[in-house]
Amino acid sequence: MHQGKLVFAQLMLYVPLSTFRRCVADHRGEHKVKDFSCLDQFFAMAFAQLTYRESLRDIEVNLRAQVRRLYHMGFRCQTISRNTLANANATRRWQIYADFAQHLIGLARPLYATEPFGLELDAAVYAFDASTIDLCQSVFAWAPFRSTKAAIKLHTLLDLRGNIPSFIHITDGKTHEVNVMDDLVLEPGAFCLMDRGYLDFARLFVIHEAQAFFVTRAKSNTKFKRRYSHPVDRINTTVLCDQTGVLTTYYAGKDYPTTLRRVVVKDDTGKRLVFLTNNFALKPELIADLYRQRWQVELFFKWIKQHLRIKVFFGTSENAVKTQIWIAISTYLLIAITKKRLRLDHHSLYEILQILSLSMFETIPINQLLMPPSTNSEPDFEPNQLALL
């Protein structure tokens, strides 16, 4: 007799079904579909992410072993076939799951709006970067990168409050990172942290015109003419200079015709780091501390590559690859939403994923499953053996 909901079904309760069905309807995802719906496809791929499945055959074997529990997990199909799942990944438009992931982002970000990120700053702070996922050229010919291999790039604008991605864009490996800056939409007063690979002054001026702020590093050949020098504390801080000036080369000055702030600091090894920003209000040491927070986006890429299935793909077509990536991101967001709504702040996302991966078919409530360990060191039972003399 069935007793309670399975852990997988409890987690999928946080899927907004009305929004999911609307995304499916917008892209006609279930046109001429009989049994295996888009929701079944999403559940199967989410199950693969949560339990670290390695292939379509692996998914099929594990779900067929639990065929009597499929209905209680949320599936409405009678069984799972790898051929059916492979065909769904290849033919059903990946935009369905991209739109759904964007809706989950809108649900997750308010839950983490008050999360600290290491600095006392009231404004929204984002880190923008891209990560390359290498692919086999002979199999993934649609993703050109270099002459000997293929790749895709995952461009991400990460909200540092809670490490929730607010913008994600997937391109082939040959697309340069600065081109994706044209799609960014930043609210006024927000900070965007970027490395010097994004030093395109025309696009930085667009951010400035939107009344948002950027912090980036200058290249060694950046020509900057000082107009004002502001006093700095070289003894108690690592700041060497804080200057206001303009760009002197013709094209750079034409692309960014207004003044810039240049902050030079010295790191722990004695290396000089030069930062450019359009914010003139923050202290220079805070500008340097802000840029250090950009490393969070690198840690985000490392985390999702280690704990989600986005390096080994279940299909070879562009649609299958993007479908798998967007469902992986949706799974990450579902875990983040569950963590906040169940108030599981004592666990990290890594710990939650590890515990859930071994408990998908348990019927214990998630909040009890993820209960913090007891601090009472005394055993709850009396030992049976006698004390040794």
Buried (B, 14 or more C-beta within 10 A) or exposed (E): EEEEBBBBBBBBEBBBEEBBBEBBEEBEBBEEBEEBBBBBBBBBBBBBBBBEBEBBEBBBEBBEEBEEBBEBBBBEBEEBBBEBBBBBBBEBBBBBBBBBBBBBBEBBBEBBEEBEBEBEBEEBBBBBBBBEBBBEBEEBEBBBBEEEBBBBBBBBBBBBBBBBBBBBBBBBBEBEBBEBBEEBEBEEEBBBBBBBBBBBBEBBBBBBEBEBBBBBBBEEEBEBEEEEEEEBEEEEBBBBBBBBBBBEEEEBBEBBEEBBBBBBBBEEEEEEBBBBBBBEEBBBBBBBBBBEBBEBBBEBBEBBBEBBBBEEBBBBBBBBBBBBBBBBBBBBBBBBBBBBEBEBEEBEBEEBBBBBEEBBBBBBBBEEBBEEEEEEEEEEEEEEEEEEE
